[in-house]
Amino acid sequence: MAGHSKWANIQHRKGRQDEKRGAAFSKIAKEITVAAKMGGGDPAFNPRLRLAIDKGKAVNMPKDKIDNAIKKGTGELEGVDYVEVRYEGYGIGGAAVMVDCLTDNKTRTVADVRHAFNKYGGNMGTDGCVAFQFKHCGQMLFAPGTDEATLMDAAIEAGAEDVLTNDDGSIEVITAPGDFLAVKEALEAAGFTPEFGQVTMKAENETELSGDDGVRMQKLLDALEALDDVQEVYTSVVIEE
C-alpha cells in the first residue's frame, strides 16, 4: 500500500493543468517539435512523439497545430531551435522539486526559474541535488473501485514493473519508460483505461504538507508551471486538502 491521497492529489494537479489549456497548447507544441526533430515525424516509429501527440489530443489541441509542430521539428516549416534543460531545488519543508524546460534562451530560463523559487519560499539547488529522489518511469493511475486482481494480472502479463494499491483505493501501474505505450495499449485492450498516465519522474518518497505550508507550496508549483519555458514540474510533495 502507498500514497494515501494519491488519487486526490493527481486529480487536483491534472485539473489545475487543464485550466491552463491555452498555455498548454504552446508547451505541448514545443514538445512535439523537439520530439519530431530528435526521432523523426512518424509517430509510429517515434514513441516520444506519440506521447506528445497524445498529450495534445487530451487537451483538444487542434490537429493543424499538431501537424505544424511536427513540420517545424522535421524542418518542413521554419521553427525555433529549442534545447532541453533541467533545474532542481527545494520547496517548502525541503520538498524535492525538479523542473524540465525547453528553451531557446537558457540565461532567461534559469533566471525565471530561480526567481520563482526565491519568491515563493523555495531554493534552487545544484544539478543532481534531488534527482536521486526520483525514478524515471511510466505511471498510470486507475480509479478507486477498479478490479485490482484482474488489473494486476493484465499489467504483469503486459510487462509492467510494478502494481501499487494506494490507501484511497486507486491503483498505480509502473512501467519502464520505454514500455509505457505498449503496456498502456495492452491494458486498454483488456478493458482498463487509466484516468491518468504519462512517462514521468516519480518521487521515491513523499513529503506531506498541509495548512499554510501546503498553500505556499502550491503557489511555488503554480509559479513554476506558469513559466513559458517550463514543460513539467516534478515534486515529492503531497498537499493535504
ABEGO torsion letter per residue (X at the ends): XBGAAAAAAAAAAAAAAAAAAAAAAAAAAAAAAAAAAAAEABAAABAAAAAAAAAAAAAGBBAAAAAAAAAAAAGABBBBBBBBBBBBBBBBGGBBBBBBBBBABAAAAAAAAAAAAAAAGBBBBBBGAAAAABBBBBBBBBBBGBBAAAAAAAAAAAGBABBBBBAAGBBBBBBBAAAAAAAAAAAAAAGBBBABBBBBBBBABBBBBBEAAAAAAAAAAAAAAABAABABBBBABBBBX
